[in-house]
């Protein structure tokens, strides 16, 4: 409230000074926006094919490069999950699926999906494409560093994938890479595999830091005239907060990678305790495996929100656009994003309840973990209240948003189970945990990614994706994913342990064999359904319906560029000037049901717009 | 070009909240590169904090006795072991180079090409001296005292591991800084910052603000050294 007053007061002052200097006009200028603080950005324009499409400094091209590379790794992760489900549902069908390969697949699937697909896609892909467009900048502030950032990521992916082809294969220590087992003989890929994994992660962190600094500074220091922080679309808030989290959390991953590399290569004992092997002591002595767990989860928990916060932001925008209503409680949403981000640094040890830590320590982390439920629940209520009495378009984008809300609530509620020490101890290491985190940070963010691709594909390519194929894609993915993960909660309750290569002889499984096979079949179908999506992408790229300008009647700046798809420099001659937030949909008294951010107040005098 | 008269902006918390709530820039009048360096340093602080916290954790939990730094890092001067002699000189040199860096920034903003260049060069030489002394310290520990990352004659083997890793990581930071200082010294003397010559890689115009950005990095590296000094040599 007081902020608004302040802004009004400031505006009045400015108007006063302006009318006194530029006298003669008499009336006050309600369209006044402060003049530009910064000179026009200096841009490097590529001329050859190489500088335009390969070593390109245009954030939009870099975003597409990030997206394609991340999706490629995602397809590898998907194929790995197929093979895992093949082994779990129908064991010993393929002779090449040994216990070793199974563990290698588990590890690579986890790491690829969390880091190389989701993080890279949300921040590198959507971040690069959308940040300059949505805040009204010509490009990222350091285009050269941005380019290097992508190529570092590319090298990291190449190093990671090369571990499939080295002697011993990729590491099979689980995506958490816990020492001492990760680097000891007997774990698959304890030679080259783990080394390449650690090198790849370090490269990823270095590359990401260069990109992340770009995102943060572009959002803080390169917004266009009139674009105050509280007028930014929530997508930008989500990506911004996630990037800050990443810049502060990835250091822990870098440090633990360096230390484990030294343990592996030089024989230091940072994480390695005294170990007796076949009656003989190894050269390791006195290190602390728990230290690695702390470092890893100090990265690992914020990582969950690095993936979730951009998803929160993007889904807020999609819901608002496609229900033709302003986002409910915009400021609350912003503070919830920031609050979740801050809290995420104080909850990491809830991943370590069974590591033997003091119960009082667990009590602290259980409390902080459950506090996160408050801002998260706020966000869910606000999404639902945005839909409430909105003019909802049931298109593919909206379906994916609704799918997100359902899977996210489901995964969030099981998170409250697992956040409590007393409930977590019996449930950890069962399929309940698999169900929880696949719901909350696998399926839910993927729903947003799909929704976002259906939403922004027309901006990137100028053509709409096919709606009919999109609906097929949604329903098979959504119902299929539910069929995979919902029964897993039950498997967890009856005590089926996770990460087991084969469990048919265990007493837990006898009652659930049919369900287990059902889950596998569902997984095959969901995986195959993604090829409908890829087909849709390729087909629509060439034959899709031309989208024209602003096909969704959206307000935010990315749809208001002079050229669609936007060209290098984004805005043609003049930068846009922003007069309002991005959520003026269905405003009473307005001519259309949307008022773009660039519409000056004098054009919509009769509309009862929010003061932003 | 700009309507911002920095002196006329409201100060204090009120000014801060107005700046943050305003359009275009959150940090008024702050160059992009400078803001970027601050945020990078925040991230880098987390890297060094992780290293030092890991060191403290392991030092607290290791079973074997931790070597006594005053003895390990002593130098013999005329038959008398002087504890931390080399480290004291190293620290002095590095802190002094922070002073010369500050002067370089001052002369840079005054567009005093000659003085700025000399002070950047002096800072680079200070940094190089530091790295040289560190190389001497390492070789003494390795070849004379037999300290290795995987073991040492004085006690807990993590002593060598953490020592080489943390000082090595810091030394790498100093070395990168020294390389950039030499490059910048050349650029200053050549007049790039006066003519706004475009960078070879980035194709962006050169500006004296880069000296301050490099200075931020350099002061940070010095500050980190103070913590390493306190935690490693004095504890």
Interface residues (C-beta under 8 A of the other chain):
Chain A: X3 X6 X7 X10 X33 X34 X35 X36 X37 X38 X39 X42 X44 X141 X142 X144 X209 X212 X213 X214 X216 X217 X220 X221 X222 X223 X224 X225 X226 X227 X228 X229 X230 X231 X247 X248 X249 X250 X251 X252 X254 X255 X256 X258 X259 X262 X266 X267 X268 X269 X270 X283 X285 X286 X287 X288 X291 X294 X295 X298 X578
Chain B: X1 X2 X3 X4 X17 X18 X20 X21 X22 X23 X24 X25 X26 X27 X28 X30 X32 X33 X35 X36 X39 X40 X42 X43 X44 X46 X47 X49 X50 X51 X54 X57 X58 X61 X62 X63 X64 X149 X150 X156 X157 X158 X160 X161 X162 X165 X169 X201 X202 X203 X204 X205
